Amino acid sequence: MDKILQIPLRFKEQVEDLAKELFYFVLDSPINQEKKLNGIKASFFKISEGLECGLCNTRWEKFKNEVQALQPELFLDANAAYNTDPAAKSVKEVYLAYPGFYAITMYRISHILWQLEIPILPRMISEYAHSKSGTDIHPGAVIGKSFFIDHATGVVVGETAVIGDNVTLYQGVTLGGIKVAKQLEHVKRHPTILDNVTIYANATILGGDVVIGENSTIGANVWITQSIPKNSIVTHKSDIKISSK
């Protein structure tokens, strides 16, 4: 049996404060980033002590370098939102007012931590972003460039999902597993979405062997458990009847 973890007082709040700092850090100028590094580093090592994960200087240096290099990638994400959504009046508006962009930013930060095999912290940051944006992106997912989530609420992206470049998801989309069992822990359980795919509201795509081909459009409310060829349009036919009283 694992020993009981002694969680320091207000520990989750410490992680949430760090997440807030990291969001603004990755969008700041290089000069201001340098000014903030010491404070962020101190928070990192304090949190690592609480997690008993032994965050070493080598992993800190890798994290610092990668998180400082995120800004161009996030600019592509923000531009994807601006160029796709007619309601967006500026890229700055996307940065400050779009929950989907916030969720993507926090995912990209937590994904770096995940790749560095820092335990628990990436999940805590992603769950904090989930609580703020309504979007649940597992830090283990692999997501390409120019990613846009419109409206954000209710989107779920599972741990082993793979998403290519120029993909757009709308509210309520689920990229999930077709079966839940602990023995599948090291198996690819979630779908692969190739480049230039748009998935509309409340579509559900399940299964680790499922591949959505490039340039495809997945309509609202569809349920998919098999691969879709490239250049496809998938729609759900709803039987709606309207009658007079």
Buried (B, 14 or more C-beta within 10 A) or exposed (E): EEEEEEEEEEBEEBBBBBBEBBBEBBBBEEEEBEEBBEEBBEBBEBBBEBBEBEBEEEBBEBBBEBBBEBBEBBBBBBBBBBEBBEEBEEBEBBBEEBBBBBBBBBBBBBBBBBBBEBBBBBBBBBBBBBEBBBBBBBBBBEBBBBBBBBBBBBBBBBBBBBBBBBBBBBBBBBBBBBEEEEEBEEEBBBBBBBBBBBBBBBBBBBBBEBBBBBEBBBBBBBEBEEBBEBEBEBEBEEEEEEEEE
